[in-house]
Structure formats: structure tokens, C-alpha cells
Amino acid sequence: MSKIEFSTRQKESIIPKIQQYFEQEMDQDIGQFDAEFLLDFFTEQIGAYYYNQGLQDAQAVIQNSLGNISEAIEEIEKPTD
């Protein structure tokens, strides 16, 4: 499996959310470096769980879509002897 990495732009969007969470929920101010370090830690340690769940969700959507396609094909089949 390839390493989970966020682009600079994505990190610039995520890091303030981490800082805001700490400020609002834990009444603590953390700097950008600490927030980025925390993001990297969670990405390395927990990211695979979210990634795998996303794959399972995508697979379920695809299987459902294939089921719908199969039903649609059956509906337009012509009768044979």
C-alpha cells in the first residue's frame, strides 16, 4: 500500500481545524508545528483505517450499481424459445 500523504494545500486546510478543535474543545492553544505533527501522527497511525473504510464504502456503491445494471439488463432482455 502506498503511503497516505496530504498535499500542502490540504494540510493548510486541515491544520487550522486541528488548532480550532484544541482551542474550542480542550481550551488549549497549539501552534502550527504541533498541529502538523499531530496530523502526521494520526495519518501514519490511523489513516489506513479511514482509507480502508473509504474503499469498503466505494466497493459497496459499485456493487449496488452493478446490481442495478444487471436488473436493467434483465428488464430489456427479449424472450427466447
C-alpha positions as CSV (number, residue, x, y, z in Angstrom):
1,M,0.0,0.0,0.0
2,S,1.3,3.4,-0.8
3,K,1.9,5.9,2.0
4,I,-1.0,8.3,2.8
5,E,0.1,11.8,2.1
6,F,-1.7,15.2,2.0
7,S,-0.7,18.0,-0.3
8,T,0.5,21.3,1.1
9,R,-2.9,22.8,0.2
10,Q,-4.7,20.0,2.1
11,K,-2.5,20.5,5.1
12,E,-3.2,24.2,5.0
13,S,-6.9,23.4,5.2
14,I,-6.6,20.7,7.9
15,I,-4.1,22.2,10.4
16,P,-6.3,25.2,11.3
17,K,-9.2,22.8,12.0
18,I,-6.9,20.9,14.4
19,Q,-5.9,24.1,16.1
20,Q,-9.6,25.2,16.3
21,Y,-10.6,21.9,17.9
22,F,-7.9,22.1,20.6
23,E,-8.9,25.7,21.3
24,Q,-12.7,25.0,21.5
25,E,-12.8,21.6,23.0
26,M,-9.7,21.4,25.1
27,D,-9.2,25.1,25.9
28,Q,-5.6,24.8,24.6
29,D,-3.7,26.7,22.0
30,I,-1.4,24.7,19.9
31,G,0.9,26.1,17.2
32,Q,1.1,25.2,13.6
33,F,4.1,22.9,14.1
34,D,2.4,20.9,16.8
35,A,-0.8,20.7,14.8
36,E,1.1,19.4,11.8
37,F,3.0,16.9,13.9
38,L,-0.3,15.6,15.3
39,L,-1.8,15.4,11.8
40,D,1.3,13.4,10.6
41,F,1.0,11.1,13.6
42,F,-2.7,10.4,13.0
43,T,-2.1,9.9,9.3
44,E,0.6,7.4,9.9
45,Q,-1.1,5.5,12.8
46,I,-4.9,5.8,11.9
47,G,-5.1,6.9,8.3
48,A,-5.2,3.3,7.0
49,Y,-8.4,2.7,8.9
50,Y,-10.1,5.6,7.2
51,Y,-8.6,4.7,3.9
52,N,-9.8,1.1,4.1
53,Q,-13.3,2.2,5.2
54,G,-13.5,4.5,2.2
55,L,-12.5,1.6,-0.1
56,Q,-15.2,-0.6,1.5
57,D,-17.8,2.2,1.0
58,A,-16.8,2.6,-2.6
59,Q,-16.9,-1.1,-3.2
60,A,-20.5,-1.2,-1.8
61,V,-21.6,1.6,-4.1
62,I,-20.1,-0.1,-7.1
63,Q,-21.7,-3.5,-6.2
64,N,-25.0,-1.8,-5.8
65,S,-24.6,0.0,-9.1
66,L,-23.7,-3.3,-10.8
67,G,-26.8,-4.9,-9.3
68,N,-28.9,-2.1,-10.7
69,I,-27.3,-2.6,-14.1
70,S,-28.0,-6.4,-14.0
71,E,-31.6,-5.7,-13.2
72,A,-31.9,-3.1,-16.0
73,I,-30.4,-5.6,-18.5
74,E,-32.8,-8.4,-17.4
75,E,-35.7,-6.0,-17.9
76,I,-34.8,-5.4,-21.6
77,E,-34.0,-9.0,-22.4
78,K,-36.0,-10.5,-25.2
79,P,-37.8,-13.8,-24.6
80,T,-36.3,-16.8,-26.4
81,D,-37.6,-20.3,-27.1
